[in-house]
Amino acid sequence: MKRRQKRVLQMAFVFMVALIFLPNVGLWSLYREKHLMKSHEGGDQGFSLGLSEGHIYPWMDGMKRRDWHDNESIRRDELRVGKGEHGKPYPLAEDECDDSVYKENGFNIHVSNNIALDRSLPDIRHQNCRTRLYLENLPNTSIIIPFHNEGWSSLLRTIHSISRRTPDHLIAEIVLVDDYSDRGRNVRCSAVAFVVP
């Protein structure tokens, strides 16, 4: 019986420690994000909470952070109007409601072909993510997009989205890999790479 009581007390202790420390870890990360940023004008004497797009902010840990958000592009996207903009439903006419258009791609290719390739999307990020800063020097990356019998408009929209919403120097290349598509093509497996300067 004593062994069981000891086990219960140990579990209660672990539970109490978790209740005390886990919220504090979250609060500490919020504190670091908002308050440990040195003001670029005040040096070590003050902290800056106002963010300026594209500016570099030195931090207490010696690493520099940057606001990577393209707020001007986000504001322009909010003003756009048209079919499919902001991820809103595309209004179909009665003659466009044909179930056969779903069979080839799993979505209505007619609608996809009529939505802008650079359509705007709603900003669904949490409020805290909109002011988050990231390291100034980030490595670039290769983006590989495999596809099989993909609708061209949706594939092109993916490429437009990547190129519009990612800083150029963070993309080394975009590689499209045709994974054995058989829609009127003689080539069974091919890859195309776009190198971003």
Rosetta constraint file for C-alpha pairs under 8 A:
AtomPair CA 1 CA 5 HARMONIC 6.40 0.50
AtomPair CA 2 CA 6 HARMONIC 6.07 0.50
AtomPair CA 3 CA 7 HARMONIC 6.23 0.50
AtomPair CA 4 CA 8 HARMONIC 6.26 0.50
AtomPair CA 5 CA 9 HARMONIC 6.17 0.50
AtomPair CA 6 CA 10 HARMONIC 6.20 0.50
AtomPair CA 7 CA 11 HARMONIC 6.24 0.50
AtomPair CA 8 CA 12 HARMONIC 6.13 0.50
AtomPair CA 9 CA 13 HARMONIC 6.10 0.50
AtomPair CA 10 CA 14 HARMONIC 6.24 0.50
AtomPair CA 11 CA 15 HARMONIC 6.10 0.50
AtomPair CA 12 CA 16 HARMONIC 6.15 0.50
AtomPair CA 13 CA 17 HARMONIC 6.18 0.50
AtomPair CA 14 CA 18 HARMONIC 6.16 0.50
AtomPair CA 15 CA 19 HARMONIC 6.23 0.50
AtomPair CA 16 CA 20 HARMONIC 6.23 0.50
AtomPair CA 17 CA 21 HARMONIC 5.99 0.50
AtomPair CA 18 CA 22 HARMONIC 5.54 0.50
AtomPair CA 19 CA 23 HARMONIC 6.86 0.50
AtomPair CA 20 CA 24 HARMONIC 6.87 0.50
AtomPair CA 21 CA 25 HARMONIC 6.26 0.50
AtomPair CA 22 CA 26 HARMONIC 6.65 0.50
AtomPair CA 23 CA 27 HARMONIC 6.20 0.50
AtomPair CA 24 CA 28 HARMONIC 5.89 0.50
AtomPair CA 25 CA 29 HARMONIC 6.33 0.50
AtomPair CA 26 CA 30 HARMONIC 6.42 0.50
AtomPair CA 27 CA 31 HARMONIC 6.14 0.50
AtomPair CA 28 CA 32 HARMONIC 6.16 0.50
AtomPair CA 29 CA 33 HARMONIC 6.19 0.50
AtomPair CA 30 CA 34 HARMONIC 6.21 0.50
AtomPair CA 31 CA 35 HARMONIC 5.51 0.50
AtomPair CA 31 CA 36 HARMONIC 7.12 0.50
AtomPair CA 32 CA 36 HARMONIC 5.00 0.50
AtomPair CA 32 CA 37 HARMONIC 7.56 0.50
AtomPair CA 33 CA 37 HARMONIC 7.23 0.50
AtomPair CA 33 CA 132 HARMONIC 7.18 0.50
AtomPair CA 33 CA 133 HARMONIC 7.62 0.50
AtomPair CA 34 CA 49 HARMONIC 6.35 0.50
AtomPair CA 35 CA 47 HARMONIC 6.39 0.50
AtomPair CA 35 CA 48 HARMONIC 7.32 0.50
AtomPair CA 35 CA 49 HARMONIC 6.93 0.50
AtomPair CA 36 CA 47 HARMONIC 6.74 0.50
AtomPair CA 36 CA 59 HARMONIC 6.24 0.50
AtomPair CA 36 CA 60 HARMONIC 6.10 0.50
AtomPair CA 37 CA 47 HARMONIC 5.73 0.50
AtomPair CA 37 CA 48 HARMONIC 6.07 0.50
AtomPair CA 37 CA 49 HARMONIC 7.51 0.50
AtomPair CA 37 CA 57 HARMONIC 6.63 0.50
AtomPair CA 37 CA 58 HARMONIC 6.45 0.50
AtomPair CA 37 CA 59 HARMONIC 4.83 0.50
AtomPair CA 37 CA 60 HARMONIC 6.77 0.50
AtomPair CA 38 CA 42 HARMONIC 7.43 0.50
AtomPair CA 38 CA 43 HARMONIC 6.34 0.50
AtomPair CA 38 CA 44 HARMONIC 6.33 0.50
AtomPair CA 38 CA 45 HARMONIC 7.91 0.50
AtomPair CA 38 CA 46 HARMONIC 6.22 0.50
AtomPair CA 38 CA 47 HARMONIC 4.61 0.50
AtomPair CA 38 CA 48 HARMONIC 5.94 0.50
AtomPair CA 38 CA 57 HARMONIC 6.79 0.50
AtomPair CA 38 CA 58 HARMONIC 5.82 0.50
AtomPair CA 38 CA 59 HARMONIC 5.63 0.50
AtomPair CA 38 CA 60 HARMONIC 6.99 0.50
AtomPair CA 39 CA 43 HARMONIC 5.85 0.50
AtomPair CA 39 CA 44 HARMONIC 7.51 0.50
AtomPair CA 39 CA 45 HARMONIC 7.96 0.50
AtomPair CA 39 CA 46 HARMONIC 5.75 0.50
AtomPair CA 39 CA 47 HARMONIC 4.80 0.50
AtomPair CA 39 CA 48 HARMONIC 4.53 0.50
AtomPair CA 39 CA 57 HARMONIC 7.23 0.50
AtomPair CA 39 CA 58 HARMONIC 7.71 0.50
AtomPair CA 40 CA 48 HARMONIC 7.75 0.50
AtomPair CA 40 CA 57 HARMONIC 6.33 0.50
AtomPair CA 40 CA 58 HARMONIC 7.07 0.50
AtomPair CA 42 CA 46 HARMONIC 5.48 0.50
AtomPair CA 42 CA 47 HARMONIC 7.62 0.50
AtomPair CA 51 CA 55 HARMONIC 7.81 0.50
AtomPair CA 51 CA 67 HARMONIC 7.29 0.50
AtomPair CA 51 CA 131 HARMONIC 7.51 0.50
AtomPair CA 52 CA 67 HARMONIC 7.13 0.50
AtomPair CA 53 CA 67 HARMONIC 5.54 0.50
AtomPair CA 53 CA 68 HARMONIC 7.14 0.50
AtomPair CA 53 CA 69 HARMONIC 6.85 0.50
AtomPair CA 53 CA 70 HARMONIC 7.25 0.50
AtomPair CA 53 CA 71 HARMONIC 7.24 0.50
AtomPair CA 54 CA 66 HARMONIC 6.28 0.50
AtomPair CA 54 CA 67 HARMONIC 5.31 0.50
AtomPair CA 54 CA 68 HARMONIC 6.14 0.50
AtomPair CA 54 CA 69 HARMONIC 7.70 0.50
AtomPair CA 55 CA 66 HARMONIC 5.90 0.50
AtomPair CA 55 CA 67 HARMONIC 6.39 0.50
AtomPair CA 56 CA 64 HARMONIC 6.41 0.50
AtomPair CA 56 CA 65 HARMONIC 5.73 0.50
AtomPair CA 56 CA 66 HARMONIC 4.71 0.50
AtomPair CA 56 CA 67 HARMONIC 7.28 0.50
AtomPair CA 56 CA 136 HARMONIC 6.88 0.50
AtomPair CA 57 CA 64 HARMONIC 5.52 0.50
AtomPair CA 57 CA 65 HARMONIC 5.10 0.50
AtomPair CA 57 CA 66 HARMONIC 6.06 0.50
AtomPair CA 58 CA 62 HARMONIC 6.63 0.50
AtomPair CA 58 CA 63 HARMONIC 6.36 0.50
AtomPair CA 58 CA 64 HARMONIC 4.48 0.50
AtomPair CA 58 CA 65 HARMONIC 6.32 0.50
AtomPair CA 59 CA 63 HARMONIC 5.84 0.50
AtomPair CA 59 CA 64 HARMONIC 5.89 0.50
AtomPair CA 59 CA 65 HARMONIC 7.08 0.50
AtomPair CA 63 CA 135 HARMONIC 7.13 0.50
AtomPair CA 64 CA 135 HARMONIC 5.98 0.50
AtomPair CA 64 CA 136 HARMONIC 5.58 0.50
AtomPair CA 65 CA 133 HARMONIC 5.72 0.50
AtomPair CA 65 CA 134 HARMONIC 5.16 0.50
AtomPair CA 65 CA 135 HARMONIC 4.39 0.50
AtomPair CA 65 CA 136 HARMONIC 4.88 0.50
AtomPair CA 66 CA 133 HARMONIC 5.38 0.50
AtomPair CA 66 CA 134 HARMONIC 5.49 0.50
AtomPair CA 66 CA 135 HARMONIC 6.01 0.50
AtomPair CA 66 CA 136 HARMONIC 5.08 0.50
AtomPair CA 67 CA 131 HARMONIC 7.58 0.50
AtomPair CA 67 CA 132 HARMONIC 7.16 0.50
AtomPair CA 67 CA 133 HARMONIC 5.05 0.50
AtomPair CA 67 CA 134 HARMONIC 6.66 0.50
AtomPair CA 68 CA 133 HARMONIC 7.10 0.50
AtomPair CA 68 CA 134 HARMONIC 7.08 0.50
AtomPair CA 69 CA 130 HARMONIC 7.77 0.50
AtomPair CA 70 CA 74 HARMONIC 6.44 0.50
AtomPair CA 71 CA 75 HARMONIC 6.15 0.50
AtomPair CA 72 CA 76 HARMONIC 6.24 0.50
AtomPair CA 73 CA 77 HARMONIC 6.13 0.50
AtomPair CA 74 CA 78 HARMONIC 6.38 0.50
AtomPair CA 74 CA 123 HARMONIC 7.91 0.50
AtomPair CA 75 CA 79 HARMONIC 6.80 0.50
AtomPair CA 76 CA 80 HARMONIC 6.78 0.50
AtomPair CA 77 CA 86 HARMONIC 7.93 0.50
AtomPair CA 77 CA 120 HARMONIC 5.24 0.50
AtomPair CA 77 CA 121 HARMONIC 7.31 0.50
AtomPair CA 78 CA 86 HARMONIC 7.58 0.50
AtomPair CA 78 CA 120 HARMONIC 7.45 0.50
AtomPair CA 78 CA 122 HARMONIC 7.54 0.50
AtomPair CA 80 CA 85 HARMONIC 6.84 0.50
AtomPair CA 80 CA 120 HARMONIC 7.06 0.50
AtomPair CA 81 CA 85 HARMONIC 6.01 0.50
AtomPair CA 83 CA 88 HARMONIC 7.58 0.50
AtomPair CA 83 CA 89 HARMONIC 7.62 0.50
AtomPair CA 83 CA 90 HARMONIC 5.56 0.50
AtomPair CA 83 CA 91 HARMONIC 7.43 0.50
AtomPair CA 83 CA 114 HARMONIC 7.92 0.50
AtomPair CA 83 CA 115 HARMONIC 6.21 0.50
AtomPair CA 84 CA 88 HARMONIC 5.11 0.50
AtomPair CA 84 CA 89 HARMONIC 5.80 0.50
AtomPair CA 84 CA 90 HARMONIC 5.19 0.50
AtomPair CA 84 CA 115 HARMONIC 5.81 0.50
AtomPair CA 84 CA 116 HARMONIC 7.78 0.50
AtomPair CA 84 CA 119 HARMONIC 7.22 0.50
AtomPair CA 85 CA 115 HARMONIC 7.89 0.50
AtomPair CA 85 CA 119 HARMONIC 5.58 0.50
AtomPair CA 85 CA 120 HARMONIC 5.23 0.50
AtomPair CA 85 CA 121 HARMONIC 6.61 0.50
AtomPair CA 86 CA 119 HARMONIC 7.38 0.50
AtomPair CA 86 CA 120 HARMONIC 5.07 0.50
AtomPair CA 86 CA 121 HARMONIC 4.22 0.50
AtomPair CA 86 CA 122 HARMONIC 4.87 0.50
AtomPair CA 87 CA 120 HARMONIC 7.25 0.50
AtomPair CA 87 CA 121 HARMONIC 5.48 0.50
AtomPair CA 87 CA 122 HARMONIC 6.57 0.50
AtomPair CA 90 CA 111 HARMONIC 6.98 0.50
AtomPair CA 92 CA 96 HARMONIC 5.88 0.50
AtomPair CA 92 CA 97 HARMONIC 6.63 0.50
AtomPair CA 93 CA 97 HARMONIC 6.87 0.50
AtomPair CA 99 CA 103 HARMONIC 7.33 0.50
AtomPair CA 100 CA 104 HARMONIC 7.72 0.50
AtomPair CA 101 CA 105 HARMONIC 7.75 0.50
AtomPair CA 101 CA 107 HARMONIC 7.20 0.50
AtomPair CA 101 CA 108 HARMONIC 5.32 0.50
AtomPair CA 101 CA 109 HARMONIC 6.17 0.50
AtomPair CA 101 CA 110 HARMONIC 7.06 0.50
AtomPair CA 102 CA 106 HARMONIC 4.82 0.50
AtomPair CA 102 CA 107 HARMONIC 4.72 0.50
AtomPair CA 102 CA 108 HARMONIC 5.03 0.50
AtomPair CA 102 CA 109 HARMONIC 7.14 0.50
AtomPair CA 103 CA 107 HARMONIC 7.58 0.50
AtomPair CA 105 CA 109 HARMONIC 7.03 0.50
AtomPair CA 105 CA 149 HARMONIC 7.58 0.50
AtomPair CA 105 CA 150 HARMONIC 6.66 0.50
AtomPair CA 105 CA 151 HARMONIC 6.50 0.50
AtomPair CA 108 CA 112 HARMONIC 6.46 0.50
AtomPair CA 109 CA 113 HARMONIC 6.04 0.50
AtomPair CA 109 CA 151 HARMONIC 6.76 0.50
AtomPair CA 109 CA 153 HARMONIC 7.98 0.50
AtomPair CA 110 CA 114 HARMONIC 6.52 0.50
AtomPair CA 111 CA 115 HARMONIC 6.43 0.50
AtomPair CA 112 CA 153 HARMONIC 6.18 0.50
AtomPair CA 112 CA 154 HARMONIC 6.48 0.50
AtomPair CA 113 CA 153 HARMONIC 5.58 0.50
AtomPair CA 113 CA 154 HARMONIC 7.94 0.50
AtomPair CA 115 CA 119 HARMONIC 7.03 0.50
AtomPair CA 116 CA 157 HARMONIC 7.98 0.50
AtomPair CA 117 CA 153 HARMONIC 7.03 0.50
AtomPair CA 117 CA 154 HARMONIC 7.90 0.50
AtomPair CA 117 CA 156 HARMONIC 6.65 0.50
AtomPair CA 117 CA 157 HARMONIC 4.63 0.50
AtomPair CA 117 CA 160 HARMONIC 6.58 0.50
AtomPair CA 118 CA 157 HARMONIC 6.34 0.50
AtomPair CA 118 CA 160 HARMONIC 5.84 0.50
AtomPair CA 118 CA 161 HARMONIC 6.55 0.50
AtomPair CA 119 CA 157 HARMONIC 7.98 0.50
AtomPair CA 125 CA 129 HARMONIC 6.14 0.50
AtomPair CA 125 CA 130 HARMONIC 6.85 0.50
AtomPair CA 126 CA 130 HARMONIC 6.96 0.50
AtomPair CA 127 CA 131 HARMONIC 7.54 0.50
AtomPair CA 128 CA 132 HARMONIC 6.57 0.50
AtomPair CA 138 CA 170 HARMONIC 7.18 0.50
AtomPair CA 139 CA 170 HARMONIC 6.52 0.50
AtomPair CA 140 CA 169 HARMONIC 6.56 0.50
AtomPair CA 140 CA 170 HARMONIC 4.05 0.50
AtomPair CA 140 CA 171 HARMONIC 5.22 0.50
AtomPair CA 140 CA 172 HARMONIC 5.62 0.50
AtomPair CA 141 CA 170 HARMONIC 6.22 0.50
AtomPair CA 141 CA 171 HARMONIC 5.16 0.50
AtomPair CA 141 CA 172 HARMONIC 5.24 0.50
AtomPair CA 141 CA 173 HARMONIC 7.18 0.50
AtomPair CA 142 CA 171 HARMONIC 6.10 0.50
AtomPair CA 142 CA 172 HARMONIC 5.18 0.50
AtomPair CA 142 CA 173 HARMONIC 4.87 0.50
AtomPair CA 142 CA 174 HARMONIC 5.92 0.50
AtomPair CA 142 CA 175 HARMONIC 7.35 0.50
AtomPair CA 143 CA 171 HARMONIC 7.35 0.50
AtomPair CA 143 CA 172 HARMONIC 7.91 0.50
AtomPair CA 143 CA 173 HARMONIC 6.27 0.50
AtomPair CA 143 CA 174 HARMONIC 4.77 0.50
AtomPair CA 143 CA 175 HARMONIC 6.07 0.50
AtomPair CA 144 CA 174 HARMONIC 5.96 0.50
AtomPair CA 144 CA 175 HARMONIC 4.66 0.50
AtomPair CA 144 CA 176 HARMONIC 6.02 0.50
AtomPair CA 144 CA 177 HARMONIC 7.27 0.50
AtomPair CA 145 CA 174 HARMONIC 7.60 0.50
AtomPair CA 145 CA 175 HARMONIC 6.09 0.50
AtomPair CA 145 CA 176 HARMONIC 4.89 0.50
AtomPair CA 145 CA 177 HARMONIC 6.08 0.50
AtomPair CA 146 CA 176 HARMONIC 5.89 0.50
AtomPair CA 146 CA 177 HARMONIC 4.53 0.50
AtomPair CA 146 CA 178 HARMONIC 6.06 0.50
AtomPair CA 146 CA 179 HARMONIC 6.31 0.50
AtomPair CA 147 CA 176 HARMONIC 7.50 0.50
AtomPair CA 147 CA 177 HARMONIC 6.24 0.50
AtomPair CA 147 CA 178 HARMONIC 5.36 0.50
AtomPair CA 147 CA 179 HARMONIC 5.69 0.50
AtomPair CA 147 CA 181 HARMONIC 7.89 0.50
AtomPair CA 148 CA 178 HARMONIC 6.04 0.50
AtomPair CA 148 CA 179 HARMONIC 5.14 0.50
AtomPair CA 148 CA 180 HARMONIC 6.34 0.50
AtomPair CA 148 CA 181 HARMONIC 4.95 0.50
AtomPair CA 149 CA 181 HARMONIC 4.83 0.50
AtomPair CA 149 CA 182 HARMONIC 6.72 0.50
AtomPair CA 149 CA 183 HARMONIC 6.42 0.50
AtomPair CA 150 CA 154 HARMONIC 7.47 0.50
AtomPair CA 150 CA 155 HARMONIC 6.72 0.50
AtomPair CA 151 CA 155 HARMONIC 6.39 0.50
AtomPair CA 152 CA 156 HARMONIC 6.03 0.50
AtomPair CA 153 CA 157 HARMONIC 6.02 0.50
AtomPair CA 154 CA 158 HARMONIC 6.27 0.50
AtomPair CA 155 CA 159 HARMONIC 6.58 0.50
AtomPair CA 156 CA 160 HARMONIC 6.17 0.50
AtomPair CA 157 CA 161 HARMONIC 6.04 0.50
AtomPair CA 158 CA 162 HARMONIC 6.31 0.50
AtomPair CA 159 CA 163 HARMONIC 6.19 0.50
AtomPair CA 160 CA 164 HARMONIC 5.94 0.50
AtomPair CA 161 CA 165 HARMONIC 5.92 0.50
AtomPair CA 162 CA 166 HARMONIC 5.85 0.50
AtomPair CA 163 CA 167 HARMONIC 7.70 0.50
AtomPair CA 163 CA 168 HARMONIC 7.25 0.50
AtomPair CA 166 CA 170 HARMONIC 6.99 0.50
AtomPair CA 166 CA 171 HARMONIC 7.47 0.50
AtomPair CA 167 CA 171 HARMONIC 7.31 0.50
AtomPair CA 168 CA 196 HARMONIC 6.77 0.50
AtomPair CA 168 CA 197 HARMONIC 7.37 0.50
AtomPair CA 169 CA 196 HARMONIC 7.76 0.50
AtomPair CA 169 CA 197 HARMONIC 7.42 0.50
AtomPair CA 171 CA 196 HARMONIC 6.48 0.50
AtomPair CA 172 CA 195 HARMONIC 6.35 0.50
AtomPair CA 172 CA 196 HARMONIC 6.02 0.50
AtomPair CA 172 CA 197 HARMONIC 7.87 0.50
AtomPair CA 173 CA 193 HARMONIC 6.61 0.50
AtomPair CA 173 CA 194 HARMONIC 5.50 0.50
AtomPair CA 173 CA 195 HARMONIC 4.35 0.50
AtomPair CA 173 CA 196 HARMONIC 5.56 0.50
AtomPair CA 174 CA 193 HARMONIC 5.63 0.50
AtomPair CA 174 CA 194 HARMONIC 5.09 0.50
AtomPair CA 174 CA 195 HARMONIC 6.49 0.50
AtomPair CA 174 CA 196 HARMONIC 7.65 0.50
AtomPair CA 175 CA 191 HARMONIC 6.77 0.50
AtomPair CA 175 CA 192 HARMONIC 5.69 0.50
AtomPair CA 175 CA 193 HARMONIC 4.23 0.50
AtomPair CA 175 CA 194 HARMONIC 6.30 0.50
AtomPair CA 176 CA 191 HARMONIC 5.50 0.50
AtomPair CA 176 CA 192 HARMONIC 5.16 0.50
AtomPair CA 176 CA 193 HARMONIC 6.22 0.50
AtomPair CA 177 CA 189 HARMONIC 7.53 0.50
AtomPair CA 177 CA 190 HARMONIC 5.94 0.50
AtomPair CA 177 CA 191 HARMONIC 4.30 0.50
AtomPair CA 177 CA 192 HARMONIC 6.53 0.50
AtomPair CA 178 CA 188 HARMONIC 7.75 0.50
AtomPair CA 178 CA 189 HARMONIC 5.56 0.50
AtomPair CA 178 CA 190 HARMONIC 5.22 0.50
AtomPair CA 178 CA 191 HARMONIC 5.96 0.50
AtomPair CA 179 CA 188 HARMONIC 7.41 0.50
AtomPair CA 179 CA 189 HARMONIC 5.50 0.50
AtomPair CA 179 CA 190 HARMONIC 7.22 0.50
AtomPair CA 180 CA 187 HARMONIC 7.91 0.50
AtomPair CA 180 CA 188 HARMONIC 4.61 0.50
AtomPair CA 180 CA 189 HARMONIC 4.89 0.50
AtomPair CA 180 CA 190 HARMONIC 7.94 0.50
AtomPair CA 181 CA 185 HARMONIC 7.42 0.50
AtomPair CA 181 CA 188 HARMONIC 6.24 0.50
AtomPair CA 181 CA 189 HARMONIC 7.36 0.50
AtomPair CA 182 CA 186 HARMONIC 7.80 0.50
AtomPair CA 182 CA 188 HARMONIC 6.95 0.50
